């Protein structure tokens, strides 16, 4: 591990699945940011491309200030984030910038994050931008008493809180805080990894700061008709595991939330509703 730490240095962890670099939305932005130096604020120093494609598809022609890892087993974002944390420690960088291949960053992304960090007082565990899917704000969010997620209203004036969650892509995560929460459970590899990370920060009483950048991000989960049975089962398995780690109230109301989800899906996406029913009755592994 590097003995000297650049607390404002950033390692971008770019998770790619079945895309070439030309199809990875933030890649050109990251290349430009690597060439620019921003004294006094967050500065991109290194990029990790973590390629979960079956065949290597996103290897850059030059690896200057860049690492490329190909994982044909597709171990999701969890494996990429864990690798990124260890690489950041080795390089002596204080922040991870978590990114999916379908996230577009605004030009003022780093400057707005730096401004929020400078105003935060104490070092937060994470910096969350406003994430928009099809003009709909989806992150940051509060977890409700029943275990659902309610996105915050933009322009609410909220800048910092200790009970926030959100989408991991385009979030800055403090490397030391990430290390303190321990390894991501093996049951979470793609879905709910972000909510698990932020819930651990909340349990450890670490602050999460919202900054004013608006990020466009494509979320297939918000288009239920496009989610096939295998993908839905992965989502439901992860949600079930995550809810089981929460206090009694979300656990108690979870079956009721699933019931109402089925009713809503019956009206708009009957195939999706029957897939949820199939998940409920699928065989469960004996954990004993």
NORRAVEN-V558865 format. One line per field, one symbol per residue. ss: DSSP state (@ for helix, = for strand, . for the rest). psi: psi as a letter, one per 20 degrees, with the letter a starting at -180 (. if undefined). A space follows every 10 residues. Layout:
ss = ???
psi = ???
This chain:
ss = .....===== ======.... @@@...@@@@ @@@@@..... ..======== =......... .....===== .....@@@@@ @@@@@@@@@@ @.======== ..==....@@ @@@@@@@@@. .....===== ===..====. ===.....== =........= =...=..... ====@@@@@@ .......... ..@@@@@@@@ @@@....=== =======..@ @@.@@@..@@ @@@@@@@@@@ @@@@...@@@ @@@@@@@@@@ @@@@@@@@.@ @@@@@@@@@@ ........
psi = pphppnhjpp opooppolqr hhiogjghgg ghhhiqpnpi appphqpooo ojqgqpikpq hpkpkpqppp niimkbhghg ggghghgggh ikqiqpoppr ikppqrhjgh hhggghghih eqprhqpprp ppoljppiqr qqprhijrpo qqpqjiiphq rjlqraphpj qpppgghghh irqpqhiohf qjgghgghhg gghjkqqppp rjqoppppoh hjmhiiorgg ggggghgggg gghiirrhgh ggighhhggh gggghhhhmh ghghhgghgh jqpqqoj.
